[in-house]
Amino acid sequence: MSTMTSEAVSEMEPSGKAGETQPGRSVAAPAGQAVANAKTARAPATGTGTGTSSRTPGSLTLTVGRHVEENTRFRSADLSEECEQTSSAMQGTLMLSQQVGVTVQTNDRAGPLPGGVQVVQSEQAMLQGLRAMHERCIEELPARIDAWASRDDGTYRRLLPRGDVLSGFEHMLGHQYQCGVCSGRGEVRCRNCSGEGEVQCVPCHGKGRISCTICYGTSKRDCSRCSGRGNYSESYIRDVWDSGAKTYVTRTDWRTVQCMACSGGKVQCTYCQHDGRNQCSSCAGRGVCNCGTCGATGTVDCQHCAATGCRHCLGQLSCEIASHDQLTLQHSDEEAKELARAHIDVKSLPDYGRRGRTTHRRHDERAVSSAYPVSVEVTRAQIAVGKASFSVHAFGKQQKVFDFKNIVGHLLAKDLHELQSCVQSTSLSVDARELLLERATAFLESEINMKIAEGVLASKNFEEAVADVRSHYKNLVDDRYVAQASTVLEKVLGKLFGGRMFKPGVYWVGLLTLGTCAATLTQWPGGWYGAVACVLGAGPVWGLLEWRARQCVEQDFFDFTIGARMKSLIDKSGLAWRLRGTAFVIACAFAASAFWGTQYLASRYKAHFGGPEDIVAKREARRDTAEKRFTWRIWPDR
């Protein structure tokens, strides 16, 4: 056992700007301008009393405030420090353990030995040579590990390369031997023809003759004159006495005559010479055909040796190095330790602080462990938002924050509560939309709320989308706030879009009902097809109403950008499709009711007053009675 140390102290320079610690977001220019205007025009929703504080905020508080300003309508001045931020060093040690394994690998392959292989006489000699190489490699392995450790160049998580372990033992040993299947010939007897080169003919089953295709083996075929009936019809001319014309007339009649060219409709088959069988064309009457597998040679290539007649066995040493990382952190703040373990990758640990002296220690001839000490800078700030207090930790010189403790969610809680109360008390009437639009506009002035709506409402899996938004913003808002904000925004969309569609929808259903009644009364195009035609024809009208409602929703918002983004959410959230489904069900129900109701009323009217024919007949009868009365009054004698 030996211990190796090497001086590998390197101070990591910042790899990015401070702005790179911000959570990912995408804000359009008009929306950002609207948010900036809102920040100057609106007073903060929470009174923190920071205007009277004389303490200069620390860098971590400014970082948190920058995230608040960029994602909400609030300012960094709405945050205050309860005490000065503190900085401390978290001592961490990454223990990288590596286990070296050297094994012997052998492969048996077809064909001759490739070039660059040390040839041995037998397989036993090859195995003995490989075992000797393995023993020498294991004996030299401790010295090779020590040499690798002494060449430490300060690289973090430096892995032991396989080339250092197998240096000088890369060559392969090989043994070539004759193929036992083909005995070195490279070919074997064909199994299809048993080495004969010919196989039995399938069409004639080896007999050389097949049934005649004309007479089907009966040696007789149908007579071509009578078509196999044995008789045929012929015409003849005869004179018949016409009693009307008192003379003979010539007529043509048909009679059945027995066929003299055949016997019972059959004649001898000349294609097979009255035998019923012909020579097989596949084998030319031989009964056997050439084997298609071997090409009539009787042999095929040996698959065991790839038609080379020999095989070879290769052997060489193989190295596998298994590595394992174990991170140990020491700090008085348990919360900081948990955040570091959860969010800091061991591969990027030096980016957050200074590295110390690297120590290599070999436990046995095959195992070595490397200790990489790192001092991580931890900054802690106690930030007050109103009456609430939050402890925020940042890591490294760039002060990367992994958990913002739902600060933004706490700031926006009042806006969320006001919008929820407004949604619950707002009806679908047009007059009640003004208050809802004002509350929704104030809520959406915070860019993070719009991002929540676009991320959650357009997703199919609600729970996964909520977790993704919370993780993306590094817990600026928690899952509860994301779920409540997305739910209330979906209701706002439903109120605004549904309110614009309510009155036109009522008129649409009324016109559909009247059209169905008219089609049923006029019997166009017949039966229930009129009701179906009315429902299908109402579809484009509904689409036009939807388009107009979208335009109105976009124009209702004071900020054009917010209106355009809310308009796009109508389709992404599935609200339009749900409304279409509801409208289709209502349209079918009203059309069916109008169809059956009109038919019922028409039948009752016909039963009471009669049908159209009865009404016309009664009208004609009344007209005749009136004419008769008029005639009797003028000419009573008639």
NORVENBEL-V777631 format. One line per field, one symbol per residue. psi: psi as a letter, one per 40 degrees, with the letter a starting at -180 (. if undefined). Layout:
BEGIN
psi=???
END
This chain:
BEGIN
psi=hihhiihghhhhiheiideeeiihihhidddddddddddddiiidhhefedehehhiiddddddddddddeieiideeiihdiiiihihhhihhhhhhhhhhihhihhiiiihiiehhhididddddddddddddddddedddddddddefheehhfhihiddddehefeiiiihhiihedefedeiihhddefedeiihhddefeeeiiihedefeeeiiihddefedeiihiiihihhhhddefiiihihiiihhhheeihfeiihhedefedeiihhedefedeiiihedefedeiiihddeffeeiiihiiiiihhhhihhhhhihidhdddddddddehhddedeeeaiiahhhhhhdaeehiihhghhhhhhhhhhhhhbeihhhhiihideghheheffdddddeddddddddddddehaeiddedddddddddddedhdddddddddddeidhdddddddddddeffdiiddddddddddddddddddddddeddddddddddddddddddddefhehaedddddddddeddddddddddddddddedidhdddddddddedddeeddddddddddddddddddddddddddddddddddeiadddddddddddddddddddddddgde.
END
